[in-house]
Amino acid sequence: MIQLNNIQKSYYQQGKRVPIIRSVSLSVDRGEIYCVIGKSGAGKSTLLRCVNQLVSIDEGHIEVDGICVDGLSKSELRDFRKRIGVIFQHFNLLESKTVWGNVALPLQLLG
């Protein structure tokens, strides 16, 4: 299960705070599929990056399978990320590999 509770994230542009994510809360149960949609710049990618902690949150709480991910050490975060899969917006796949080859590559690197 993925739980987001009152997630907030801002960036700073030219010294001014720009809120990107404002008080987002949601729960995704195991096996459920959700689609995050919105206009360009609405914060969709930032929200997903907050879940895997590629971007830290300003306020709120994120829990994945009972693990509080917003409080993990670097070592714990590395282990957590090994257990999840992410397909980024622009894919960044290797053209010389098949789909299976792209999926298998990080697993091969982990041993």
Buried (B, 14 or more C-beta within 10 A) or exposed (E): EBBBBEBBBBEEEEEEEEEBBEEBEEEBEEEEEEEEEEEEEEBBBBBBBBBBBBBEBBBBBBBBEEBEBBEBEEEEBEEBBEEEEEEEEEEEBEEEEEEEEBEEEEEEEEE
